């Protein structure tokens, strides 16, 4: 009897996964359906922007969606920028202006991100390796103070920055834009790099000091090469944030230092908004970020997850 009972319980244990398998498949299908739905919601604005750049006014107002089905693609939006196949080799003042704004965005974003990574890495290393005490503030309080600067609405700083930049003659300059962008992304860089330095064993630096390295030598030769993925991730995220910034670019610039987001918002005329031109500029503006996300995704993920496992 005991043998039969054991055999019966074994059959039940083998049959149990068969009953659970439909539930597992149902759960997996629901998860994938939710992910597909969320991907559609996230990517549809990009699809709408790209297709709008190939529409005429009639197609825009009627809300046609699918090229070659609802409407025939046209180069009107790109022609207005001098970037269509029939105008790309012809002199165009609009294309020259677009290239200037594109260059301004690159210089401001890359310059501010590089400066933020340099300053933020030094600040993060200090918070990770040394203990500070100022009144009731400790290292964790100082780190939270840096991060809390992101809570402050940018509009609160509008008047102080206008007055300060006017006296320093930094209005409508790339240098002024780089400085304000550096202040904007510096808290994020400090937060990311502090987590990176916390994962690096202190014993490596102590061994370098024993071998004759100075503190700066140990930092440059030992710590920075290990923390390089985090620095790359912080730099890429900073570039993305600076590239998309509109408020300070519109507030502190007028003609010389305007960036692409300001140019996108200025596509209005006496007849209303030129949606095709705005969509063409927006498409050209997001393409660099798309390429960064595609080709540098592994660096971003590696840098952001380096401190997840200790």
C-alpha positions in Angstrom: 0.0 0.0 0.0 2.8 2.4 0.8 4.3 1.8 -2.7 1.0 2.6 -4.4 0.6 5.7 -2.4 4.0 6.9 -3.3 3.4 6.2 -7.0 0.1 8.0 -6.9 1.7 11.1 -5.3 4.4 11.0 -7.9 1.9 11.1 -10.7 0.2 14.1 -9.1 3.5 15.9 -8.9 4.1 15.2 -12.6 0.6 16.3 -13.6 0.8 19.5 -11.6 3.0 21.5 -14.1 0.5 20.6 -16.9 -2.2 22.5 -15.0 0.1 25.4 -14.3 1.3 25.7 -17.9 -1.8 27.4 -19.3 -1.7 29.9 -16.4 2.0 30.6 -17.1 1.3 31.1 -20.8 -1.6 33.4 -20.1 0.5 35.5 -17.7 3.3 35.7 -20.3 0.9 36.8 -23.0 -0.5 39.5 -20.8 3.0 40.8 -20.0 4.0 40.9 -23.6 0.8 42.5 -24.6 1.3 45.2 -22.0 4.9 45.8 -23.2 3.8 46.0 -26.9 1.1 48.5 -26.0 3.5 50.6 -24.0 6.1 50.5 -26.8 3.4 51.6 -29.2 2.5 54.6 -26.9 6.1 55.5 -26.6 7.1 55.3 -30.2 3.9 56.7 -31.8 4.9 60.4 -31.2 8.2 59.7 -33.0 6.3 58.0 -35.9 3.8 60.9 -36.1 6.7 63.5 -36.2 8.6 61.7 -38.9 5.5 61.1 -41.1 4.3 64.7 -40.6 7.6 66.0 -42.1 6.5 64.3 -45.3 3.0 65.6 -45.4 1.3 68.6 -47.0 -1.1 71.0 -45.3 -4.1 69.0 -46.3 -2.7 65.7 -45.0 -1.8 67.3 -41.7 -5.3 68.8 -41.1 -7.0 65.6 -42.1 -4.9 63.5 -39.8 -3.7 61.0 -42.3 -1.4 58.4 -40.7 -0.1 55.7 -43.1 2.3 56.8 -46.0 1.4 55.5 -49.4 -2.0 54.4 -48.1 -3.6 57.5 -46.6 -1.3 60.0 -48.3 1.6 60.3 -50.7 4.8 61.5 -49.1 6.1 64.9 -50.1 9.3 66.7 -49.4 7.6 70.0 -48.4 8.8 70.0 -44.8 12.4 69.2 -45.8 12.3 71.6 -48.7 11.4 74.4 -46.4 14.7 73.7 -44.6 16.7 73.3 -47.8 17.3 69.6 -46.9 15.3 67.9 -49.6 17.0 66.0 -52.5 16.2 68.9 -54.9 17.5 71.6 -52.7 20.4 70.0 -50.7 23.0 71.2 -53.3 21.5 74.7 -53.7 22.4 77.7 -51.6 19.8 78.1 -48.8 19.7 80.7 -46.0 17.3 78.5 -44.0 19.6 75.5 -44.2 22.5 77.7 -43.0 20.4 78.8 -40.1 19.5 75.3 -39.3 23.1 74.2 -39.4 24.1 77.0 -37.0 21.4 76.0 -34.5 22.5 72.4 -34.9 26.1 73.4 -34.2 25.1 75.5 -31.2 23.2 72.5 -29.8 26.2 70.2 -30.2 28.7 72.7 -28.6 26.4 73.6 -25.7 25.4 70.0 -24.9 28.8 68.4 -25.3 30.6 71.3 -23.6 28.3 71.4 -20.6 28.3 67.6 -20.3 32.1 67.4 -20.3 32.4 70.2 -17.8 29.7 68.6 -15.6 31.5 65.1 -15.7 34.8 66.6 -14.8 33.5 68.7 -11.8 30.9 66.1 -10.8 33.5 63.3 -10.8 35.7 65.2 -8.4 32.8 66.1 -6.1 31.5 62.5 -6.1 35.0 61.1 -5.4 35.3 63.4 -2.4 31.8 62.4 -1.1 32.7 58.8 -1.6 36.1 58.7 0.0 36.2 61.4 2.6 33.9 62.3 5.6 32.6 65.8 5.8 30.9 67.6 8.6 29.4 71.0 8.4 27.0 71.9 11.2 24.4 69.0 11.1 25.3 68.1 7.5 27.1 64.9 6.7 28.0 63.2 3.4 24.5 61.8 2.8 23.0 65.2 3.5 25.3 66.9 1.1 24.5 64.4 -1.6 20.8 64.8 -1.1 21.3 68.6 -1.2 22.8 68.3 -4.7 20.0 66.1 -5.9 17.3 68.3 -4.4 18.4 71.1 -6.8 16.4 69.2 -9.5 13.2 69.9 -7.6 13.5 73.6 -8.0 11.4 74.8 -11.0 13.6 76.5 -13.7 11.2 79.5 -13.9 12.2 80.5 -10.3 15.7 81.1 -11.6 14.6 83.1 -14.6 15.0 86.6 -13.2 18.3 86.0 -11.2 19.9 84.5 -14.3 18.7 87.3 -16.5 20.1 90.0 -14.2 23.4 88.1 -13.6 24.0 87.3 -17.3 23.3 90.9 -18.2 25.9 92.2 -15.9 28.4 89.5 -16.9 27.6 90.1 -20.6 26.8 86.4 -21.1 23.4 86.8 -22.7 23.1 85.2 -26.2 26.5 83.4 -25.8 27.4 79.8 -26.0 29.6 80.2 -22.9 26.6 81.4 -20.9 24.5 78.5 -22.2 27.2 76.0 -21.3 27.5 77.3 -17.7 23.8 77.1 -17.0 23.5 73.7 -18.6 26.4 72.5 -16.4 24.5 73.6 -13.3 21.4 71.9 -14.6 23.0 68.4 -15.0 25.6 68.5 -12.3 23.4 67.0 -9.6 22.7 63.9 -11.8 26.4 63.5 -12.6 27.4 63.7 -8.9 24.7 61.1 -7.9 25.7 58.7 -10.6 29.5 59.0 -10.1 29.2 58.7 -6.3 27.5 55.3 -6.7 30.3 54.3 -9.1 33.1 55.3 -6.7 31.3 53.5 -3.8 31.6 50.2 -5.7 35.4 50.5 -6.1 37.3 48.9 -3.2 39.4 51.3 -1.2 42.1 48.7 -1.0 43.1 49.3 -4.6 43.9 52.9 -3.8 45.7 52.0 -0.6 47.9 49.5 -2.6 48.7 52.3 -5.1 49.6 54.6 -2.2 51.9 52.0 -0.8 53.6 51.6 -4.2 54.4 55.3 -4.2 51.4 56.9 -6.0 50.0 60.2 -4.6 46.3 60.6 -4.0 45.9 62.2 -7.4 48.0 59.5 -9.0 45.8 56.8 -7.5 42.7 58.6 -8.6 43.9 59.1 -12.2 45.6 55.7 -12.7 43.4 53.4 -10.7 40.0 54.8 -9.9 39.1 56.7 -13.2 39.8 53.7 -15.6 37.5 51.5 -13.4 34.8 54.2 -13.2 35.0 55.0 -16.9 31.7 53.2 -17.8 29.8 55.3 -15.3 31.4 58.5 -16.6 30.4 57.6 -20.2 26.8 56.9 -19.0 26.7 60.2 -17.0 28.1 62.1 -20.1 25.5 60.6 -22.4 22.6 61.3 -20.1 23.8 64.9 -19.6 24.1 65.4 -23.4 20.5 64.1 -23.8 19.2 66.5 -21.1 21.1 69.5 -22.5 20.1 68.7 -26.1 16.4 68.8 -25.2 16.5 71.8 -23.0 14.3 74.7 -24.1 13.5 77.1 -21.2 17.0 78.5 -20.6 17.9 78.4 -24.3 14.8 80.6 -25.1 15.4 82.8 -22.1 19.1 83.6 -22.4 19.6 83.7 -26.2 18.2 85.8 -28.9 20.0 85.2 -32.2 23.6 84.0 -32.0 23.3 81.1 -29.5 19.9 79.8 -30.3 19.6 76.0 -30.3 17.4 73.5 -32.1 14.6 73.3 -29.5 14.1 77.1 -29.8 14.1 76.9 -33.6 11.5 74.1 -33.5 9.2 76.3 -31.4 9.7 79.3 -33.7 8.1 77.6 -36.7 5.1 79.9 -36.8 3.9 82.2 -39.6 1.1 84.6 -40.5 -0.9 81.6 -41.7 -0.4 79.6 -38.5 2.0 76.9 -37.5 4.0 75.3 -40.2 3.6 71.7 -38.9 5.6 70.2 -41.8 8.6 72.4 -41.1 8.4 71.9 -37.4 8.2 68.2 -37.8 11.2 68.2 -40.2 13.3 70.1 -37.7 12.2 67.9 -34.9 13.0 64.8 -36.8 16.5 66.1 -37.6 16.9 67.1 -33.9 16.0 63.7 -32.5 18.0 61.6 -35.0 21.3 62.1 -33.1 19.7 61.0 -29.9 18.2 58.0 -31.6 21.7 57.0 -32.9 23.2 57.6 -29.5 20.6 55.3 -28.0 21.1 52.6 -30.6 24.9 52.5 -30.7 25.7 53.4 -27.1 23.0 51.6 -25.2 25.4 49.0 -23.8 27.6 51.8 -22.3 24.5 53.5 -20.7 23.2 50.2 -19.2 26.7 49.1 -18.1 27.4 52.5 -16.4 24.0 52.7 -14.7 24.0 49.1 -13.4 27.7 49.0 -12.3 26.7 49.8 -8.8 23.7 47.4 -8.6 25.8 44.4 -7.4 28.5 44.7 -4.9 
